Amino acid sequence: MSQYFQRAQLLWSQSRPDEALTEIGRHLGEEPHDAIALAFRGQLLAALDQKEEALASVREALTYDPELGYAHFAHARILLKFEQKKLALSAIHEAIRINPDEPDFYCTQALIYLQMSDWAKSLTSAETALELNPESEEALNLQSLALRRMGRRRESSAALEAALNRNPEDPFTHTNRGWELLEKGESKQALEHFREALRLDPNMDGARTGIIESLKSRHIVYRQVLKYFFWMSNFSPRTQMLIIFGAWFVVNFLSRVRESLGPAEVLVTPMLYLYLAFVLLSWLSDSFFNLVLRLDPYGRLALDRRQNRQANVLAACLVAATAFLISYFVMSDESLLVGALWSALLAIPATNIYEVRKGRPRQAMTLATIALGAALLTHVYLYMAVIDPQLERINAHRLANAAKFEQADRAGQAQLLEDEFTVPVLTSLQGSISLANRLFRFVQFGILAACFVPALLPSENDRNEVDVKLN
């Protein structure tokens, strides 16, 4: 192994992948067919979010040595980094087939199962890694995480304590301990562990996120929301969706049969509003409390650029909603009330822009949000400036000819539709009414879709947006 390779490994252990990449490049300049170095370079490129280059490098390594367990391990790590869990699992199974006694391979397998919400298999893999290397802190942490998700909290705490006693300078263990305490509602103690983790490793994203969640949990509303998120995290994604849609079906069913419920009917409306509040909190609580931190002199230091932008767009939507609401009270036009409500709901797609990866996914979300905003503004404008004034003219005409219309109504004639004044006005409005209604349906459907579309797009993971200032 050349001095370049050794230096690259040292830099990698210090979380300096860009400098390590330079060194491994020098090594490969001397030994271009070194499969281990190529696989290692793949991991470095993945850490720098260069997916295609990372995969190309590790595939080149496998071309030179298909039976190199480390190359399959690196392949699994890269695939997992870019959320290709099933392919990552296949790659790590191949690595374990080649080298069944390597504890790091089982740790990666435990991590993949953990991300696939298969807690039992994750625990088995972590325990296998510990049998091979009882000193493995990563295996202890993964064992603790799997036990926590399985509800075996005492055993989880014991595993973490063992890891901390063994190495109190491990940032991953401090981060894991912080999340465990935060889940218990002990945010102050959790904050200390997250800060210690960041002191040891300023690039520890989990600790940075933990600090923000600890600060947000000072607010009682967010504390309850966080408890809900922790509770939901104990279920598989499929069960989570069943819970959400199950609640939606129950609320809809009660709304349809409310008249047959007798005295219990009065409970249906509060349940409906409670469910709507729950839905809004589920989607907007994170962004809303980012905005709260944005306005806090200390809290704003914990937010990265992505979260600041997310807070800014939420603030813009709330300002627009407030402006519509004030205008409604001044002008008494119901179109403005519609604008106020849907401007607030537009915050869902607007904040979700920053939940997806930069590039095409984020550009697509941005364009969709702009289109929804433009559609909402056009809808409000059409009703305020075109449709409502003409309908008021019809009403004024009807009031001025009240006796004539009353007589027609008594005779059962469709006077309004045949009236010489009304018919041309309604005819001229048909196009505007149709367009305004189509735009409104687009806004409704678009915002509903925006609740779920980010789950189908690659999630954000751009380290360039991380800008932690706490220490």
N, C-alpha and C positions, 0 to 999 in steps of 0.2 A: 504494500500500500504506500503510495507516494505521500510526500509531505503536504501536497495540495489536498489530497483526499482526507488526511488527518485534520488539516485545518478546516476543511469544509464541515466535517463532523462536529468539530468543536463549535464552529459558528452556528450550526444547526441546533446544537444543544443550548445555545444562548439565544435562541429564537431570532436569528439574523439570517433568514433564508436567502435574501438577495445577495449578501456578501458570500454566503456558502455556495451559491450558484456560480459565482465567478471563479471560485477556487476549484469546484468540481469540473468546470469547463477547462481549466488549465490541465487538470489530471487527464481528462478525456482527450485533450490535444496530444498527450503522449501515449495514452492507451485507449484508442477509440472503440475497441471491441470489449472493454471491461463491462460485463453484464451487471455486476453489482453496482458499479458507478452509474451506469445508465438508469438502473432502477432507482437509485438514490436521487439522481437528478430529477427523475419523474416526481418524486415526493416534494422536492424543493419547488419545482414549477407549479405543482398543485397548491402549495402554500401561498404562492404568489398569484393564484387564481388564473393560471394559464392552463386551462383544461386540456385543449387539444395537444399542446406541446408536451404536457405531462404524460398523457396517454401514449403519444407517439414514442416518447423516450422509453417508457416501461415496455412497450411492445417490441421495441428494438432489442431491449435486454432479453426478452423471452425468445426472440428469434435466435440470438446467439447461444442462449442456454435455457431451453424449455423446462428443464428439471431443476431450475434454481428456485428454491422455496422462497427466498427473500424477494425475488422479482414478483411472484404471485402475491406475496404479502403487501408489497408496495402498490401493486395493481389494485388490491382490495381497498387499501387506504385511500387511493386516489378516487376510485369509484364511489366510496362512501362519502368522501368530501363533497362530491357533486351529486349526492343523493340518489345514486343508482344502487339501491340497497341489495336487490336480488342478485345483480351481477357481482357486487362486492362479496356477497355470501358465497357465490360459486368460486370466486377467486381465492378466498381464504380457505375454503374446503380443500382446494387443490394444494395450497401452501401446506396445510396440515397433513395431507396425504404424503407429501414429500418429506416433511420434517415434523413428525408427530410429537417430538419432545421439546418444541420451542414454545415457551410460555407466552411470548409476545403475540404469537399467532392466535392463541386462545383468547388473549385480551381483546384483540381486534374482533374475533368472532363474537365475544360477549358484547362488545360495543355495537356491532351490527344488529344483534338480536335485541339489544336495548332500544335501538332506534326503530326496530320493527314491532315494538311493544310486546315482544315475546319474553316476558320476565323470567319464566322458569328456565328456558334454554340459555338465557343470558347468565343466570346464576350458575348453571351447570358449567358453562364455559369458563366463568371467572374462577370457580372452585378448582377446575382442572388446571388452570394457570397457576393457582396457589399451591397445588400439589407438586407441580414441577419447580416452582420457585416461591417458597413461603415468604420471601422478602419483597415480592413485587408489590409496590405501592399502587400501581395502576390496577392490578387485579383486586386488591383490597377495596379500592374506591368503586370499581365496577360491581364487586360483590355487594357493597353497601347500597349502591343505587338500585340494584335489582331487588334486594331485600326490602328497601323502602317502598318501591312500587308494588311489591307483593303484600304490603301491610305489616311486615315483620320489623317494626320500627326499633325495638330494643336490640335485635341482632344487628340491624343496620348501624345504629349508634356505636355499638361495640366494635364493629369492623372499622368505622371511621376513627374511633379513639385509638385503636391499634395502629392505624396508618399514621396518625398524628404523633403518637409516642415514638414511632420508629423514625419518622423524619418530619420534625416540626417546620422544616424549611421547604416543604413541597407545596407549591401554589395550587395544584389541582386538588389536593386534599383540603386545603383551606377553603377553596371555592365550593367543594362538595359539602363541607361542614356548614358553610354559610347558607347554602340552599336548604339544608336540613333544618337549620334553626329558623329560617324564614318561613318554612312550611309549618313550623310549630307556632308561628306568630311572634317569635323573639327577634324582632327586626334590629334592635340595637346590637345584640351580640352577633347577629349575622353580618351586620355592617363592618364590625371589627375584623371578621375573618375575610370578608371580601377585600377590604383595604390591605390586609396583610398579603393576600394572594397577589394583588396588583403591585405591591411593593416588591415582591419576589419576582414577578413576571408582569411587566407593564402591558404585555400583549395578551393577557388572559381575558378573552372576551366574556367568558362565563362570569368572572368576577366583576367586570365592568357592568354587565347587565344586572348582576345581583345588587350592586350598589344603587343603581337606579330604582330597582324594585323595592329595596329597603327604604329609600327616601320616599317613594310614592306611598308605601304602606303606612306612613305616618298619618295618612288621611283615612278615617274610618270607613268611608265608602269603598275606597280602593282595597282596603284590607279584606273586606268581604268578597270583593271581586277576585282578589288573589286566592282566597281560600277556595273559591269555586274553580278557578283554573287548576289549582293543585289537586283538587278532588277529581276533576275531569282527566287529569294526566294519569290517573291510576287505571284508566280504561283504554282499550285499544281504539284506534281511530274509527273502526266500524261501530263499536258500542257508543262512542261519543256522538256519532251522527244519529244513531237510533234514539239516544236520549233527547237530542235537540229536536228532531222531526217528530218524535213521540209526543213531546210537550206541545208542539204546533198542532198535531192532529187532535189532541185532547181539547185544546182551547177552541179549535174550530168546531169540534163536535158539540161542546157545551154551548157555543154561540147559536148553533142551529136548533138545539132542543131546549133552549132556555125557557120557552113558554110552558113546557111540560114539567118543569122542575118545581113548580109551586113556589113556596116561600124562599127556596134556595136560589131562585132566579136572581135576586139582588147581588149574589156573590159573583155572577158571571162577568159583569162589567169590570169590577176591581181586578179579577183574575186576568182579564184581557189586557188591561193597562199594565198590570204587573209583568205580564209576559213581554209586552212591547218594551217596557223599561229594561227588562232582563236582556232582550235582544240588543238594544242600543248600547247597554253597558258592556255586553260581550264584545261588540265590535269597536266601540269608541273609547272605552275606559282607558286603554293603554295610551292612546293619543291625547286624550283629555288631560290625564295626569302628567304626560310629557309637557303639555302646555302649562300646567300648574308649576312644574319644576322650572320651566323656561322663564317664568315670572319671579322665581325665587332666586335671590342673589347667590346662594350657595348651591342650590339644586341645579341651576343652569350649567354649572361647571361639569356636572356628571354626564350631560347629554352629548352625544356625538352629532356630527353634521347632519346625518340622516334623520335623527330624532328631532333636531332643531327645525329642519325643513318640514317634517311631519307636523310639528306643533304649529308652525307658521301657516300651513295650508288649513289646518283645523281652525285657527284663529280667523283666517280670511273667510271661511264658510260661516262661522258664528257671527262675524261682523256683518256679512251680507244678510244673514237671517235677521239680525237685529235691525238693520236698516229697513228691510221689508216690513218688519213688525211695527216700527215707529211710523213708517209711511201709511200702514194700514190704519193706525189710530188717528192719523191726521186726515187721511182721504176717505176712510171707510169703504175702500174697494176690496171685495173679498178675494180678488185675484192676488192682491199683495199678501194676504194671509197664506194662500197656497205657496207663494214665493218664499215666505218665511219658513214654512214647515219643510219644504223640499230643499231649500238651501242648506238647512241644518242636516238633512239626510244625505245631501251631496258630500258631506264630510266623509262618508264611508268610502266611496271610490277615491276621493282626493287623498285620504290618509293611506289607503291601500297602495297608492303609487309607490310608497317607500317600503312596502313589505315584499316587493319582488325585486329580482336582480336587475342591476343596471344594464343598459343596452335595450334590445328590442322588447323584452317583457315590460320594462318600466316605461319605454316610449309608448307602447300600446296602451298601458293603463292611463298615461297622461293624455293621450289623444282621446280616449274614451271619456275621461272626466271632462275635458274641454267640450266635447260634443254634448255631453249631458247638461253641462252648465249653459251652453248656447241654446240648447233645446228648451231648457226651463225659462231662460230669459225671453226667448221668442214667444213661448206659450203665454207668459204673463203679459208681454207687450201686446200680443194680438187681442187678448181679452180686454186689457185696459184701454188701448187706443183705438181698436177697430170694432170688436164685437159688442162689448158692453155699451158704448155710446149709441150704437145703432139699435140695440135692444131697448135702451132707455127711450129712444125716439118712438119706437113702436108702443111702448107703455104709455108715453105721453099722448100719442095719437089715440090710444084706446081710452084713456081717461077723458080726453076731450070729446070722445064720441061714446061715452059710457052708455047712454040710453039706447043708442043704436045696437051696440054689442050685447046689451042685456036682453034686448028684444030678440036678437038673433039666437042667443043661447036658449031662451025659453022655447023658441021654435025648433030647436035642435039643429040649427044650421052651423056649419063650420065657418063662421064669419071671419075669424082671424086669418084663416088660410086663404080665403077668397077676396079679402079686402084689397082695394086698389093701391092703398099706400103700403100695406104690410108685405104683400107678395113680392114686389120688386126688391124691397130691403132684405127680406129673408133670402131671396135668390142670390143677391150679391154677397151675402154673408156665408153661403154654404161652403165655399172654398176655404175661407178663413177658419170657420168652425171645425171643418174636417181636419185641416192642417194642425190647428191648436190641439185638438184631441189626440191626433196621432203622435204629436210631440210629447204630450203628457204621458201617453202609454209608453213611449220610448224611455222617458225619464224613470217611470215606475219600474219597468222591466230592467232597465240598465242598472239602477241602484240595487235591485234585488240580486241581479247577477253578480254585481261587484262584491257582494258579501262572500261569494264562493269562488269566483275566478282566481284570486290569488293562490288558493290551495292547489290549483292546477298548473300554476306557473312556477319557474324556479325561484326559490326564496332568496332574499338579499343576503350577501355574505362578503361584501366588499370591504376589506380592511382599510382601504383608503378613506372610508367615511368615518372610521373610528378616530376620535380625537379627544381622548380622556385627559382631563386636566386635574382630577383629584389625585392626591398622593397621600 
